Amino acid sequence: MRFNPKDQTEKYKIVFMAILLAISCYLTYYFHFVLHVGIIFSHFFYIPIILATFWWKRKGLVVPIFLSVVLILTHLFSDSGDHLLEEDYIRSFMFMVVGVVVTFLSERIQKTENRLIESARKFWSVAESAIDGIITTDTNGNIVQFNKSLPDMFGYTEEEIQGEPVSILMPERYVNTFQKRLKQFRSTGEHFYAGKTFESHGLRKDGSEFPFEISIATWRSKGNTFTTSIIRDVTERKKAEVALKDSEQRSKAIIYGSPIPTFVIDKDHNIIYWNNALEKSTKIKAKDVLGTDKQWKAFYSKERPCMADLLVDGDVRGVDHWYAGKYRESKVVPDAYEATDFFPKLGREGKWMYFTAAAIRDSNGNVVGAVETLEDITERKRAEEALQKSEESFRSVVETARDAIISADSRRKIIFWNQAAEAIFGYSADDIIGKSLTTIIPERLHKRHERGIKKVISQGRSYMETVIESNGIRKDGSEIPLEISVAKWKSGGEIFFTAIMRDITERKEAEQALRESEEEFRTLVQAAPLAIIALDLRGNVNIWNPAAEQIFGWRERDVFGHPLPTVPADGLPRFQEFLKRLLKEKKVLDKETYAQKRDGSFIDISISAAAIYDAQGNVKGTLAVIADITDRKRTQDQIKASLEEKEVLLREIHHRVKNNLQIIYSLLSLQSAYIKDKYDLGIFKESQNRVKSMAMIHEKLYQSEDFARIKFADYIRSLVSELFASYGVGPNIKINIKVEDILFDITSAIPCGLIINEILTNSIKHAFPEGIEGRIFIDLHSDDKGKFTLIMGDNGVGLPEDLDFRNTDTLGFQLVNNLVKQLDGTIQLDRKGGTTFKIEFREYKEKS
């Protein structure tokens, strides 16, 4: 059985009280019945009365009642001489008065002790949960008390530092100075660093040092003086400061080292960055333009704004005026525009440039500058023009083809009908487009053709791989024999089919048509903008079109009858494996790889290849269509690098804003240590919490995978935790949080977060005076129309009836009303059962 000291003490009290009562009863008996006198030694009675009421409070009043009854009864039954009974009544009354007074005083003392114990318990519970280390030392510099964080911070166990000199926690170089300050403290009673916050270094158990921030205060208890210090490990902050400087240098290095021509201007249109790639492109040195607003000279003959200048001024109309028909809003970066234009001033013959410009904003959304990047797309522009001409030429070939070329969508509706189809079937394009393929197929063959199309889809057969003979039906109802080739292709995720149909009514005509078709094919190959190469079964070249000559540099006469010269030596095994797959799988294979040109350089290529079959279905070679995708790959890499750079810059912006706000928060915290006026201190504390609420937004964005939006439910819970800790909210106040999984961008998150900060702060400070119990609630939800509803408040004492929260000098309510207006929302107040605010708004959109 476990020993309980409290129970044992109670037993001693009862035994001692019984002895005192027994003595009192004996004295009464002795004086009344032995000595037969009325006056007894009643002063002794006050000893058990005072002790009983002091120990047991109101329960102890039974002792004076008992002694009064004993005194009066013994007087009545004894021969006590001429002593008056009224005097015993007076003594009994005085017993009760003394008992009541002692009871009252002891209860007051007990309440005071309870409050002190509760206050100490609350203080130490906060101290124990603090992240910072808290340590108390006596005037000899010995450790007398500390919280859990302190030994963890210095690497000791609690037993290792309890009662030890505090000098074990400081580097040797600080010990002498500390001893001098301690001696001065003992002699004067005032600590040199009392009331100050400064930075120093601590010494861990393992001998390593770390930087910390320390605040020191002195206090007295029972004639002794103590020093309590709050220590904050600032290692991460120091690293962050170094990282911030490194980041600034990296950002500058990224811009200047980027292969993409880039310049940056500030809000006054002055150039602050002009990188090396732009120097090379424009032949203008950075030193000649930095700090000026002459960026237009690099691109235009006369002074006019660049796109970056227009974004700094917020002049969207100006963008439309100067770049009409040439620009579009960026789908990747907000507040950014993309444009393509020809610049005669660049180069000898001018250049086509693709350029983007984006506004740079500060944490408040104000434009502080703009960045513009440029890309030379002259070669790509020329290639696009060549491709367009090639497509026109191809369409001309298709329209003049003797075979019917018909295309249909996945629903088997005809979408293309060339002139040969019109001649063969008798339907004009206007008659047939939009109708089903079954219109030109005899009814008995509908199911057969549908099975064939499904087979093409399932087996992946493509252009010219499957040739079937079937019958078609003309407009006049007559049937004709056809030779049909079907190919499938995709566009926008949908499958389409193209069929080449040949009338083979007369085989000789068909043979003649075949020869003509082969000649037409040869013409098509020769005119194609893509390299078309054919190999026989031995791997020797038998087709090498002009596009192949242009791409690879070898002429047809140099390669005809010889093995393919474009395959690099290290790529030969892969090429041979590719040919084996091509002949084995009997389908079109697509592949991106690299090839070697005649001059020894390498290019990126895209290959579409298929086996070639003779009339009997035997493989007689392979055909490959090759495109030079070097520029496309380079463009893709540049775009990817640009996106990654923007993501890094955006993450860094959020990180820097958060750090800057944290610095402001720390400065306010440091300054508040010097403020003695409680009202001014409260203002500082509220300002700290507002800064903290905004810093948390940027911290959440920095940690988020989506740098533009944050999970607002997580943010609210973090904000509530910070505010409860900041104001030391006790267990008497409960909070209910009901928030949907809502994503807010920064323009909505900051005002909404500040609104919650202000209303929650008001509830914590004013709704529950003198520690009364209550509840605070936060409810944020949205409907399917994009409207958000924020309901929050408390069941506390409520706002004064004469307070008009829309027209008040209070900064908090002014800020709430302004933020609601910023969100284009509405706010209502319900005073029933406490204070409830209902705010309705839509997600904030920047106004152009």
Disulfide bonds with the S-S distance in Angstrom:
none
